Amino acid sequence: MNGLTGAHLEPGAVALVGGGPGAWDLITVRGLDLLRQADVVVTDRLGPRALLDELGADVEVIDVGKRPGAHSMRQDDIGALLVAIAREGRRVVRLKGGDPFVLGRGGEEVLACRAAGIDVQVVPGVTSALAGPAAGDVPVTHRGTAVAVHVVNAHGDLGPADLAALADPGTTTVLMMGVEWLPRLVAQALLNGIDPATPVAVVQEATLPGQRQVRGTLADIEQVVAEAVIGHPAVIAVGRTAAEGFLRPEQPAAAAEAPEHGSGREAVDLPEHGPASDRSPAPVLIGCSHGTRSREGRDVLRALLRRIAAQAPGAVREAFVDVQSPDVAAVVAAHARPAEARTREGEEVEAVVVPLLLSLGYHVKDDIGGAVAGRAATAAAPLGPDPRLAEVMAQRLVEAGLRDGDAVVMAGSGTRDPEGVAQVEEMARLLSERLGREVTTGFAYAATPPVADAVAAAREGLADDARVVVASYVLAPGHFHDLVAASGADVVTAPLGDHLLVAEIALERYEAALGA
């Protein structure tokens, strides 16, 4: 059984075997040798599942594969399962897709075994981070073009290192488990200055009979993937080697010429110019929001920024004052040179920070004000108050099912700044005018009255069948909207969100800041 490699699996021991990217014949010889010795195989959804059909009838197969949105077993429970089976004196192979230590959580399973005193060995596998692009004809490195590879777990937001890799013409970035989140990834990349013309390849079911691949650029890959109905499992490769025809000698213009000398960073053929999106003569519009840990909230804000970008005269970038990165001061510094004393008349403005905030307060006056101070940059006014925001809230109230007898409370996020409080109260007056009924005001944080108190006050004297409806004067889902939703109201509207009128206001604030 162990004649191929000499590898041996003792009773009561565990072997974590990297099964490779999917095709059964891409498992390592050692991995196959240990698999043939197993009494129990604990397997994933991905990897060489065809090999399971070749196991003996006496081998128990336990499927713990995780599927998007439907995990069959928690990771802690998988570790406990491996320990429990090994303690029965059986030989256990944990067959994992790819390589156990490349986004495979293999380290956690090794720790679980060793903490329980179980002998465990690890067999490396061919990771799909490399094999997936290769199967799709994408070399992740190529002399003179790409000298580094950056692998990303693409379930969440891209981090600073990920964005730096995407911006580096000498790096190929591989996004794992990201096809479901492709719109989010593309939006964040573009709003952080990654060139829309950057090539992208997406390979689905790499190395398997159903393999398909598509190519495009950051500007159009969402549409390309949607039209081709590409789904998971898929690997996304971003960089110059992902370009259509890169490895076709009949199209030499598509591939970089190999340098005469060197093979490292010094040999990379760098583009002569930066991203086309940064070469507009118009000042950069920096859309600065509070920041949120809510994935839904981040998606809404980026959708709004992309709506703004579709109409803006120049580049649009994202920035934040809290929770998320990049910080507004860093973004301003990247796009506006130092300027000791700048006026609109005397100095060219290189960046305009448009607060995606609804009223004045510390973040507008101090965070954003401090970011533009001493730079060839200026700050626009916040989005509110504005009658168009009343129109958006009126639409959200209709969507929520507002009835004639209902009491309406408008809930702002809150501020300690008296000017900001006055602006929220003015916004409530505009909403009252738009609805033709009384609207009272509450705040989720800092200011008074709290939303819950405003809801309780509005409930007094209502008819039995009437309700208290809260109009959420918050831009996107997140912490402040959650506070509003917990106010005890019968109905709470959705936030303002990605709306064409909100984008229109933001663009007007940008133009006004430039004196247009």
MOCORTA-V965068 format. One record per residue. N is the residue number from 1. RES is the residue in three letters. PHI is phi in degrees with one decimal (none if undefined). PSI is psi as a letter, one per 20 degrees, with the letter a starting at -180 (999 if undefined). D_FIRST is the distance of its C-alpha to the first C-alpha in Angstrom with 2 decimals. Layout:
BEGIN
n={N,N}
res={RES,RES}
phi={PHI,PHI}
psi={PSI,PSI}
d_first={D_FIRST,D_FIRST}
END
This chain:
BEGIN
n={1,2,3,4,5,6,7,8,9,10,11,12,13,14,15,16,17,18,19,20,21,22,23,24,25,26,27,28,29,30,31,32,33,34,35,36,37,38,39,40,41,42,43,44,45,46,47,48,49,50,51,52,53,54,55,56,57,58,59,60,61,62,63,64,65,66,67,68,69,70,71,72,73,74,75,76,77,78,79,80,81,82,83,84,85,86,87,88,89,90,91,92,93,94,95,96,97,98,99,100,101,102,103,104,105,106,107,108,109,110,111,112,113,114,115,116,117,118,119,120,121,122,123,124,125,126,127,128,129,130,131,132,133,134,135,136,137,138,139,140,141,142,143,144,145,146,147,148,149,150,151,152,153,154,155,156,157,158,159,160,161,162,163,164,165,166,167,168,169,170,171,172,173,174,175,176,177,178,179,180,181,182,183,184,185,186,187,188,189,190,191,192,193,194,195,196,197,198,199,200,201,202,203,204,205,206,207,208,209,210,211,212,213,214,215,216,217,218,219,220,221,222,223,224,225,226,227,228,229,230,231,232,233,234,235,236,237,238,239,240,241,242,243,244,245,246,247,248,249,250,251,252,253,254,255,256,257,258,259,260,261,262,263,264,265,266,267,268,269,270,271,272,273,274,275,276,277,278,279,280,281,282,283,284,285,286,287,288,289,290,291,292,293,294,295,296,297,298,299,300,301,302,303,304,305,306,307,308,309,310,311,312,313,314,315,316,317,318,319,320,321,322,323,324,325,326,327,328,329,330,331,332,333,334,335,336,337,338,339,340,341,342,343,344,345,346,347,348,349,350,351,352,353,354,355,356,357,358,359,360,361,362,363,364,365,366,367,368,369,370,371,372,373,374,375,376,377,378,379,380,381,382,383,384,385,386,387,388,389,390,391,392,393,394,395,396,397,398,399,400,401,402,403,404,405,406,407,408,409,410,411,412,413,414,415,416,417,418,419,420,421,422,423,424,425,426,427,428,429,430,431,432,433,434,435,436,437,438,439,440,441,442,443,444,445,446,447,448,449,450,451,452,453,454,455,456,457,458,459,460,461,462,463,464,465,466,467,468,469,470,471,472,473,474,475,476,477,478,479,480,481,482,483,484,485,486,487,488,489,490,491,492,493,494,495,496,497,498,499,500,501,502,503,504,505,506,507,508,509,510,511,512,513,514,515,516}
res={MET,ASN,GLY,LEU,THR,GLY,ALA,HIS,LEU,GLU,PRO,GLY,ALA,VAL,ALA,LEU,VAL,GLY,GLY,GLY,PRO,GLY,ALA,TRP,ASP,LEU,ILE,THR,VAL,ARG,GLY,LEU,ASP,LEU,LEU,ARG,GLN,ALA,ASP,VAL,VAL,VAL,THR,ASP,ARG,LEU,GLY,PRO,ARG,ALA,LEU,LEU,ASP,GLU,LEU,GLY,ALA,ASP,VAL,GLU,VAL,ILE,ASP,VAL,GLY,LYS,ARG,PRO,GLY,ALA,HIS,SER,MET,ARG,GLN,ASP,ASP,ILE,GLY,ALA,LEU,LEU,VAL,ALA,ILE,ALA,ARG,GLU,GLY,ARG,ARG,VAL,VAL,ARG,LEU,LYS,GLY,GLY,ASP,PRO,PHE,VAL,LEU,GLY,ARG,GLY,GLY,GLU,GLU,VAL,LEU,ALA,CYS,ARG,ALA,ALA,GLY,ILE,ASP,VAL,GLN,VAL,VAL,PRO,GLY,VAL,THR,SER,ALA,LEU,ALA,GLY,PRO,ALA,ALA,GLY,ASP,VAL,PRO,VAL,THR,HIS,ARG,GLY,THR,ALA,VAL,ALA,VAL,HIS,VAL,VAL,ASN,ALA,HIS,GLY,ASP,LEU,GLY,PRO,ALA,ASP,LEU,ALA,ALA,LEU,ALA,ASP,PRO,GLY,THR,THR,THR,VAL,LEU,MET,MET,GLY,VAL,GLU,TRP,LEU,PRO,ARG,LEU,VAL,ALA,GLN,ALA,LEU,LEU,ASN,GLY,ILE,ASP,PRO,ALA,THR,PRO,VAL,ALA,VAL,VAL,GLN,GLU,ALA,THR,LEU,PRO,GLY,GLN,ARG,GLN,VAL,ARG,GLY,THR,LEU,ALA,ASP,ILE,GLU,GLN,VAL,VAL,ALA,GLU,ALA,VAL,ILE,GLY,HIS,PRO,ALA,VAL,ILE,ALA,VAL,GLY,ARG,THR,ALA,ALA,GLU,GLY,PHE,LEU,ARG,PRO,GLU,GLN,PRO,ALA,ALA,ALA,ALA,GLU,ALA,PRO,GLU,HIS,GLY,SER,GLY,ARG,GLU,ALA,VAL,ASP,LEU,PRO,GLU,HIS,GLY,PRO,ALA,SER,ASP,ARG,SER,PRO,ALA,PRO,VAL,LEU,ILE,GLY,CYS,SER,HIS,GLY,THR,ARG,SER,ARG,GLU,GLY,ARG,ASP,VAL,LEU,ARG,ALA,LEU,LEU,ARG,ARG,ILE,ALA,ALA,GLN,ALA,PRO,GLY,ALA,VAL,ARG,GLU,ALA,PHE,VAL,ASP,VAL,GLN,SER,PRO,ASP,VAL,ALA,ALA,VAL,VAL,ALA,ALA,HIS,ALA,ARG,PRO,ALA,GLU,ALA,ARG,THR,ARG,GLU,GLY,GLU,GLU,VAL,GLU,ALA,VAL,VAL,VAL,PRO,LEU,LEU,LEU,SER,LEU,GLY,TYR,HIS,VAL,LYS,ASP,ASP,ILE,GLY,GLY,ALA,VAL,ALA,GLY,ARG,ALA,ALA,THR,ALA,ALA,ALA,PRO,LEU,GLY,PRO,ASP,PRO,ARG,LEU,ALA,GLU,VAL,MET,ALA,GLN,ARG,LEU,VAL,GLU,ALA,GLY,LEU,ARG,ASP,GLY,ASP,ALA,VAL,VAL,MET,ALA,GLY,SER,GLY,THR,ARG,ASP,PRO,GLU,GLY,VAL,ALA,GLN,VAL,GLU,GLU,MET,ALA,ARG,LEU,LEU,SER,GLU,ARG,LEU,GLY,ARG,GLU,VAL,THR,THR,GLY,PHE,ALA,TYR,ALA,ALA,THR,PRO,PRO,VAL,ALA,ASP,ALA,VAL,ALA,ALA,ALA,ARG,GLU,GLY,LEU,ALA,ASP,ASP,ALA,ARG,VAL,VAL,VAL,ALA,SER,TYR,VAL,LEU,ALA,PRO,GLY,HIS,PHE,HIS,ASP,LEU,VAL,ALA,ALA,SER,GLY,ALA,ASP,VAL,VAL,THR,ALA,PRO,LEU,GLY,ASP,HIS,LEU,LEU,VAL,ALA,GLU,ILE,ALA,LEU,GLU,ARG,TYR,GLU,ALA,ALA,LEU,GLY,ALA}
phi={none,-112.7,-75.0,-71.9,-128.3,84.3,-67.6,-137.2,-116.6,-75.7,-57.8,80.5,-117.7,-124.3,-122.0,-88.0,-112.3,-76.4,-86.9,91.0,-78.1,150.8,-65.1,-63.7,-88.1,-105.2,-74.9,-73.4,-61.5,-63.6,-61.7,-64.8,-60.3,-70.0,-60.0,-70.8,-95.8,-73.6,-90.3,-135.1,-118.2,-100.7,-117.3,-98.2,-68.4,-94.2,103.0,-81.1,-66.9,-61.4,-67.5,-64.5,-70.2,-92.3,-74.3,-66.5,-64.7,-86.8,-89.1,-84.1,-114.2,-116.8,-93.7,-116.7,-59.9,-90.2,-116.5,-52.7,79.9,-149.7,-74.8,-79.1,-152.4,-66.5,-60.4,-60.4,-70.7,-64.5,-59.4,-64.8,-64.7,-58.9,-63.9,-63.1,-67.9,-62.0,-67.2,-79.7,86.5,-95.9,-90.5,-116.3,-110.3,-95.2,-88.8,-115.4,-71.7,65.2,-111.1,-58.5,-103.7,-111.3,53.8,-112.0,59.4,-64.1,-59.7,-65.4,-73.6,-62.7,-61.8,-62.1,-67.5,-67.7,-64.0,-94.8,77.7,-93.4,-68.2,-139.9,-124.9,-122.1,-110.8,-59.1,-129.8,-78.2,-73.3,-69.4,-62.3,-104.9,-71.8,-61.1,-58.5,-60.5,-64.1,-94.0,69.4,-118.3,-77.7,-73.6,-127.9,-159.8,-54.8,89.7,-125.3,-138.2,-118.0,-144.8,-126.1,-122.5,-106.4,-127.7,-77.6,-93.9,-69.8,-114.1,-68.2,-74.1,-91.4,-55.6,-66.7,-66.2,-66.3,-64.1,-65.2,-63.0,-79.3,-85.1,-66.3,-95.0,-120.2,-98.4,-103.2,-110.2,-100.9,-97.1,58.0,-114.6,-65.1,-67.7,-104.1,-56.0,-57.9,-65.1,-66.1,-64.4,-59.3,-65.1,-61.5,-66.1,-75.7,-112.4,88.0,-72.7,-59.7,-59.2,-83.2,-61.3,-66.8,-137.7,-124.2,-123.0,-116.5,-100.4,50.8,-57.4,73.7,-98.5,-57.7,-89.3,-59.4,-139.0,-142.9,-133.2,-132.5,-170.5,-129.0,-56.9,-69.8,-129.1,-65.2,-59.2,-66.1,-60.9,-65.9,-64.4,-66.8,-86.6,53.7,-80.8,-129.4,-86.6,-78.8,-149.8,-116.1,-112.3,-112.4,-123.4,149.9,-66.7,-75.5,-85.3,-65.2,-57.1,80.2,-58.9,-102.1,-100.1,-64.5,-73.9,-125.1,-61.7,-67.6,-79.0,-115.4,-72.4,-70.3,-67.5,-69.6,-72.0,-135.1,85.2,-138.8,-100.3,-58.1,-66.7,-95.0,-71.4,-83.5,-85.7,-61.8,-74.5,-126.7,-76.1,-55.3,-59.7,-67.1,-96.8,-101.6,-78.0,-72.5,-74.3,-59.1,-67.3,-93.8,-103.5,-82.9,-110.0,-112.4,-66.1,104.6,-150.8,-88.0,-75.9,-62.5,-61.7,-63.2,-63.0,-64.3,-63.6,-64.5,-71.6,-63.6,-63.4,-64.8,-69.8,-64.5,-63.4,-62.3,-66.0,-117.3,-73.1,-75.5,-139.2,-70.4,-124.3,-127.7,-98.5,-156.1,-141.7,-103.8,-159.8,70.2,-103.8,-117.8,-84.2,-69.4,-59.8,-63.7,-67.8,-68.4,-61.5,-62.0,-74.8,-120.1,-135.5,-71.6,-61.3,-150.9,-62.5,-138.1,-118.7,-125.8,-60.4,-79.9,-92.5,-134.1,-71.2,-88.4,-103.1,-150.4,-123.6,-89.0,-101.2,-67.0,-86.1,-130.7,-98.4,-158.4,-69.5,169.8,-57.5,-65.0,-74.2,-75.7,-97.4,-65.7,-73.5,-59.4,-68.3,-67.9,-88.7,-62.8,75.8,-127.7,-79.2,-146.3,-142.3,-110.8,-86.9,-76.6,-64.7,-69.8,-113.4,-78.9,-161.0,-57.3,-68.6,-69.6,-63.3,-64.5,-63.2,-63.6,-61.6,-64.6,-64.7,-66.1,-62.3,-60.2,-82.0,88.6,-57.0,-114.3,-58.3,-87.2,-73.7,-89.5,-116.0,-117.1,-95.0,-111.2,-94.6,-68.7,114.5,-161.0,-90.8,-79.0,-57.3,-63.8,-64.9,-61.2,-62.6,-67.4,-65.6,-63.9,-64.5,-65.4,-63.6,-64.0,-64.8,-67.4,-60.0,-63.8,-67.3,-85.3,71.4,-151.9,-67.8,-132.1,-99.3,-121.4,-140.8,-130.2,-77.3,-157.9,73.4,-88.1,-120.0,-80.2,-60.8,-57.2,-60.0,-67.4,-64.8,-66.1,-61.9,-66.1,-68.0,-74.4,-64.4,81.5,-73.3,-64.3,-58.8,-95.2,-86.9,-127.9,-101.1,-115.4,-100.5,-89.7,-77.8,-91.7,-131.6,-75.5,-150.0,-57.8,155.5,-58.5,-69.2,-66.9,-62.2,-63.3,-63.8,-65.3,-92.4,-80.1,92.1,-71.2,-73.3,-140.4,-126.3,-73.6,-69.7,-62.3,-57.4,74.8,-80.3,-129.0,-61.6,-71.0,-65.3,-63.1,-61.3,-63.8,-59.5,-66.9,-66.8,-62.9,-60.7,-65.2,-64.3,-65.7,-91.7,81.6,-76.0}
psi={h,k,h,g,i,i,q,p,o,q,p,j,r,p,p,o,p,o,i,a,i,g,p,h,j,j,q,q,g,g,g,h,g,h,h,i,i,q,h,p,o,o,q,r,h,r,a,m,h,h,h,h,i,i,q,q,h,i,p,p,p,o,o,k,p,p,q,p,i,m,p,h,p,q,g,h,h,g,g,h,g,g,g,g,g,h,i,i,j,q,p,p,p,n,o,q,q,c,p,h,j,n,k,i,k,h,h,h,h,g,g,g,g,h,h,j,k,p,p,p,q,p,o,q,r,o,q,i,h,g,h,g,g,g,h,j,k,o,p,h,q,p,p,i,g,p,j,q,p,p,p,p,o,k,h,b,q,p,r,g,h,g,h,h,g,h,i,o,i,j,p,p,p,o,o,q,k,i,h,h,j,g,h,g,g,g,g,g,g,h,i,j,j,p,p,h,j,p,q,p,p,p,o,p,l,p,i,r,h,j,p,q,q,q,q,b,r,h,h,j,h,g,g,g,g,g,h,i,l,p,a,q,p,q,p,p,p,p,r,h,i,i,q,p,j,h,j,o,h,i,m,h,h,i,q,q,p,p,q,h,q,q,i,b,h,i,i,p,o,q,q,h,r,a,q,h,i,j,j,q,i,q,q,p,o,o,o,o,r,g,q,q,i,p,g,g,g,g,g,g,h,h,g,g,h,h,g,g,h,i,i,q,i,a,q,p,q,q,r,q,i,q,g,r,q,q,q,h,h,h,g,g,h,i,i,p,r,q,o,g,o,p,q,h,h,h,q,p,p,i,q,p,o,o,o,l,q,i,r,q,a,g,h,g,g,g,g,g,g,h,h,i,p,j,r,m,r,r,p,r,q,r,h,r,q,p,h,h,h,h,g,g,h,g,g,h,g,g,h,i,k,p,r,g,j,q,q,p,p,p,o,r,h,q,q,i,p,h,g,g,g,h,h,g,h,h,h,h,g,h,g,g,g,h,h,k,r,p,p,r,q,r,q,h,q,g,r,q,q,q,g,h,h,h,g,g,h,h,h,p,j,q,q,h,j,q,r,p,p,p,o,o,m,q,h,r,q,a,g,h,h,h,g,g,h,j,i,j,q,h,p,p,r,q,r,g,a,n,q,h,h,g,h,g,g,g,h,h,h,g,h,h,h,j,j,999}
d_first={0.00,3.78,5.69,7.88,9.66,9.06,9.34,8.86,10.31,12.51,14.21,17.40,16.38,16.63,15.26,17.82,16.29,18.90,18.27,21.09,24.36,23.39,22.09,18.46,17.94,19.33,16.47,15.21,12.12,11.25,12.16,10.04,6.85,8.32,9.58,6.56,6.43,10.18,12.65,15.39,15.90,19.38,20.39,23.45,25.81,25.07,21.92,19.47,20.10,19.31,15.55,16.27,17.31,13.92,12.41,12.49,15.97,15.16,14.21,17.51,18.69,21.71,23.80,25.92,26.88,30.28,32.73,36.04,38.57,36.32,33.69,31.68,30.90,32.53,30.60,31.46,30.16,26.77,26.52,27.69,25.17,22.19,23.83,24.62,21.16,19.67,22.56,21.51,18.52,15.99,13.32,15.02,14.41,17.84,17.58,20.83,22.72,23.57,23.17,23.16,26.15,28.30,30.27,27.18,28.33,25.10,27.27,28.71,25.39,24.44,27.90,27.58,24.43,25.94,29.27,27.71,25.92,22.40,19.90,19.04,17.54,18.48,16.83,19.80,20.20,22.74,25.75,27.91,30.88,30.25,28.28,30.75,33.79,32.06,31.15,34.84,36.06,37.07,36.31,36.51,37.86,40.10,42.24,45.79,45.05,42.38,41.14,39.72,37.54,38.31,35.92,37.59,36.74,39.46,39.87,43.04,45.82,45.29,46.01,48.20,45.31,44.08,47.60,47.99,44.85,46.16,49.49,48.05,48.11,45.53,42.85,40.60,40.15,37.16,37.88,34.91,35.34,38.96,39.87,41.33,43.44,44.48,48.22,48.13,46.32,48.66,51.73,50.89,50.09,53.35,55.43,54.22,55.29,52.18,53.43,53.37,52.62,49.24,46.62,43.91,40.90,38.96,35.60,34.42,30.85,29.85,27.22,27.25,29.21,32.03,32.59,36.27,38.17,41.80,43.93,47.17,48.85,49.36,52.65,51.26,47.51,48.17,50.06,47.57,44.65,46.79,47.98,44.48,43.24,40.33,38.42,35.37,32.69,34.43,34.70,38.18,38.90,42.41,43.96,45.41,42.23,41.94,45.15,45.32,45.06,43.99,41.60,43.87,45.74,48.37,49.38,49.68,51.94,49.12,47.11,48.28,49.08,46.82,48.78,49.82,48.73,46.34,43.29,43.79,46.22,49.19,48.14,48.02,50.69,52.35,54.54,58.23,59.11,57.72,56.84,59.48,59.90,61.32,63.93,66.38,69.87,69.97,69.11,65.65,65.67,63.58,62.94,62.62,61.52,60.88,57.09,54.94,51.53,51.59,49.36,51.78,54.67,53.15,52.56,56.17,57.62,55.67,56.68,60.26,59.96,58.60,61.54,63.83,62.15,62.80,66.54,66.85,68.60,66.04,62.65,61.57,59.40,58.17,58.97,59.06,61.11,58.57,54.96,53.62,53.57,55.13,58.22,61.49,62.90,59.96,60.26,64.01,63.60,61.19,63.72,67.16,68.57,70.55,74.17,76.51,79.02,78.20,80.36,79.80,82.80,82.20,78.48,75.89,73.46,69.86,68.16,69.27,67.47,67.90,67.20,65.15,66.87,69.61,72.19,73.32,71.89,70.19,67.39,69.88,72.51,70.47,66.90,67.81,71.24,69.77,67.18,69.88,72.34,72.83,70.97,72.11,71.05,72.69,71.79,72.75,73.95,71.57,71.09,73.45,75.96,76.31,77.56,74.54,72.28,74.51,73.85,70.08,70.38,72.64,69.98,67.34,69.78,70.27,66.50,66.32,69.03,72.09,74.97,78.71,79.13,76.20,76.79,75.09,73.87,72.65,70.03,69.58,66.89,69.57,71.13,73.50,75.45,78.81,78.84,75.39,76.48,79.58,77.51,75.35,78.53,79.96,76.85,77.44,81.01,79.82,77.43,80.28,82.47,79.82,79.24,82.88,82.08,81.79,78.65,78.12,75.86,73.11,70.67,67.05,67.50,70.23,73.30,75.25,75.35,71.67,70.37,70.07,73.74,74.79,72.96,74.62,78.01,77.56,76.73,80.10,82.56,80.15,80.61,78.23,76.29,76.27,73.32,72.73,70.80,69.54,69.49,66.76,68.31,64.97,63.36,59.72,57.37,56.48,57.79,61.47,61.06,59.04,62.03,64.34,62.22,62.42,66.23,66.82,68.17,67.81,66.55,65.26,65.09,62.35,62.99,64.92,61.71,61.24,64.65,66.72,69.74,67.83,66.74,70.34,71.62,69.11,70.22,73.86,73.26,71.77,74.79,77.24,75.75,76.46,80.01,79.51}
END
